Amino acid sequence: MIIQVKVYPSSGREEIVKISEKEYKVYLKKPAENNKANIELLKLLKRHFKVDSKIIKGLRSRNKFIEI
């Protein structure tokens, strides 16, 4: 399954907000530097969906496509 995620780094909270079946907003505490936000994003998605995931598009963008 592929989902679209809008990431908000350095927001001061960790939260996943479901917009639709395949669209989410994710708030992260880590800043978007040195890949810290992407690593935190994948850890948070793993806890939420209970499976590994990987970024397939948008590695340096706030809008990402994630394969679950």
Buried (B, 14 or more C-beta within 10 A) or exposed (E): EEBBBBBBBEBEEBEBEEEEEBEBEBBBBBEBEEEBBBEBBBBBBEEBBEEEBEBEEBEEEEEBBBEB
